[in-house]
Amino acid sequence: MAIVTANDVRSLAVSGLHHPVLALVGDDIELLPAAEVPEDAKIIYTREALNRDLGDEVTDIEVDLMAGRLTALLTVTPAP
């Protein structure tokens, strides 16, 4: 099970990459430029979404809550 950490979200917020995203690559969360996400990976959060949801400056509490929210979204299985 992949876990999004507060450091993952914090790294996304301050990344110097071009259009950075957090992606689920296999069982790992990786910070990548959007253009370099492998075909079999899943983008789970973008910096644009982070800025829209939390603004340009994020607090430690916001980062912790967002990491938990993203992890929860990864573990939810759709109903049959």
Short mmCIF file of the C-alpha atoms (twelve columns), coordinates in Angstrom:
data_MODEL
# 
_entry.id   MODEL 
# 
loop_
_atom_site.group_PDB 
_atom_site.id 
_atom_site.type_symbol 
_atom_site.label_atom_id 
_atom_site.label_alt_id 
_atom_site.label_comp_id 
_atom_site.label_asym_id 
_atom_site.label_seq_id 
_atom_site.Cartn_x 
_atom_site.Cartn_y 
_atom_site.Cartn_z 
_atom_site.pdbx_PDB_model_num 
ATOM 1  C CA . MET A 1  0.000   0.000  0.000   1 
ATOM 2  C CA . ALA A 2  1.372   3.398  -1.002  1 
ATOM 3  C CA . ILE A 3  1.410   6.159  1.581   1 
ATOM 4  C CA . VAL A 4  1.599   9.829  0.661   1 
ATOM 5  C CA . THR A 5  3.726   11.579 3.272   1 
ATOM 6  C CA . ALA A 6  3.741   15.195 4.370   1 
ATOM 7  C CA . ASN A 7  7.221   15.427 2.820   1 
ATOM 8  C CA . ASP A 8  5.777   14.316 -0.540  1 
ATOM 9  C CA . VAL A 9  3.219   17.130 -0.445  1 
ATOM 10 C CA . ARG A 10 5.788   19.652 0.820   1 
ATOM 11 C CA . SER A 11 8.201   18.641 -1.969  1 
ATOM 12 C CA . LEU A 12 5.442   19.135 -4.531  1 
ATOM 13 C CA . ALA A 13 4.778   22.623 -3.157  1 
ATOM 14 C CA . VAL A 14 8.389   23.780 -3.502  1 
ATOM 15 C CA . SER A 15 9.547   21.747 -6.504  1 
ATOM 16 C CA . GLY A 16 11.460  23.447 -9.264  1 
ATOM 17 C CA . LEU A 17 10.314  20.864 -11.795 1 
ATOM 18 C CA . HIS A 18 8.246   21.893 -14.828 1 
ATOM 19 C CA . HIS A 19 4.588   21.084 -13.980 1 
ATOM 20 C CA . PRO A 20 5.423   18.829 -11.005 1 
ATOM 21 C CA . VAL A 21 3.064   16.046 -9.996  1 
ATOM 22 C CA . LEU A 22 2.890   13.312 -7.415  1 
ATOM 23 C CA . ALA A 23 2.443   10.018 -9.202  1 
ATOM 24 C CA . LEU A 24 1.880   6.453  -8.108  1 
ATOM 25 C CA . VAL A 25 4.549   4.484  -9.942  1 
ATOM 26 C CA . GLY A 26 4.177   0.826  -9.053  1 
ATOM 27 C CA . ASP A 27 3.888   0.919  -5.266  1 
ATOM 28 C CA . ASP A 28 5.871   4.149  -4.848  1 
ATOM 29 C CA . ILE A 29 4.903   7.807  -4.688  1 
ATOM 30 C CA . GLU A 30 7.217   9.839  -6.908  1 
ATOM 31 C CA . LEU A 31 7.596   13.540 -7.654  1 
ATOM 32 C CA . LEU A 32 7.993   13.947 -11.403 1 
ATOM 33 C CA . PRO A 33 7.481   16.488 -14.171 1 
ATOM 34 C CA . ALA A 34 4.058   15.791 -15.694 1 
ATOM 35 C CA . ALA A 35 5.655   15.090 -19.086 1 
ATOM 36 C CA . GLU A 36 7.788   12.284 -17.610 1 
ATOM 37 C CA . VAL A 37 5.078   10.251 -15.873 1 
ATOM 38 C CA . PRO A 38 5.261   6.657  -17.168 1 
ATOM 39 C CA . GLU A 39 2.210   5.329  -19.034 1 
ATOM 40 C CA . ASP A 40 1.462   2.728  -16.359 1 
ATOM 41 C CA . ALA A 41 1.630   5.313  -13.533 1 
ATOM 42 C CA . LYS A 42 -1.250  7.265  -12.039 1 
ATOM 43 C CA . ILE A 43 -1.047  11.000 -11.339 1 
ATOM 44 C CA . ILE A 44 -2.521  11.544 -7.905  1 
ATOM 45 C CA . TYR A 45 -1.918  15.275 -7.338  1 
ATOM 46 C CA . THR A 46 -0.560  18.246 -9.253  1 
ATOM 47 C CA . ARG A 47 0.954   21.473 -8.015  1 
ATOM 48 C CA . GLU A 48 -1.831  23.336 -9.779  1 
ATOM 49 C CA . ALA A 49 -4.371  21.401 -7.700  1 
ATOM 50 C CA . LEU A 50 -2.321  22.006 -4.551  1 
ATOM 51 C CA . ASN A 51 -2.254  25.760 -5.202  1 
ATOM 52 C CA . ARG A 52 -5.978  25.768 -5.958  1 
ATOM 53 C CA . ASP A 53 -6.833  23.731 -2.844  1 
ATOM 54 C CA . LEU A 54 -4.421  25.280 -0.325  1 
ATOM 55 C CA . GLY A 55 -2.958  28.425 -1.868  1 
ATOM 56 C CA . ASP A 56 0.653   29.302 -2.600  1 
ATOM 57 C CA . GLU A 57 1.857   28.984 0.992   1 
ATOM 58 C CA . VAL A 58 0.905   25.885 2.958   1 
ATOM 59 C CA . THR A 59 1.162   25.227 6.676   1 
ATOM 60 C CA . ASP A 60 2.480   22.043 8.255   1 
ATOM 61 C CA . ILE A 61 -1.035  21.109 9.371   1 
ATOM 62 C CA . GLU A 62 -2.431  21.583 5.854   1 
ATOM 63 C CA . VAL A 63 0.375   19.446 4.420   1 
ATOM 64 C CA . ASP A 64 -0.266  16.681 6.984   1 
ATOM 65 C CA . LEU A 65 -4.014  16.706 6.310   1 
ATOM 66 C CA . MET A 66 -3.552  16.667 2.533   1 
ATOM 67 C CA . ALA A 67 -1.108  13.748 2.764   1 
ATOM 68 C CA . GLY A 68 -3.656  11.780 4.780   1 
ATOM 69 C CA . ARG A 69 -6.446  12.675 2.377   1 
ATOM 70 C CA . LEU A 70 -4.426  11.565 -0.667  1 
ATOM 71 C CA . THR A 71 -3.424  8.309  1.037   1 
ATOM 72 C CA . ALA A 72 -7.063  7.629  1.882   1 
ATOM 73 C CA . LEU A 73 -8.073  8.224  -1.734  1 
ATOM 74 C CA . LEU A 74 -5.473  5.695  -2.869  1 
ATOM 75 C CA . THR A 75 -6.796  3.019  -0.529  1 
ATOM 76 C CA . VAL A 76 -10.504 3.396  -1.330  1 
ATOM 77 C CA . THR A 77 -11.768 0.590  -3.507  1 
ATOM 78 C CA . PRO A 78 -14.769 1.289  -5.715  1 
ATOM 79 C CA . ALA A 79 -17.957 -0.619 -4.981  1 
ATOM 80 C CA . PRO A 80 -18.723 -3.462 -7.422  1 
# 
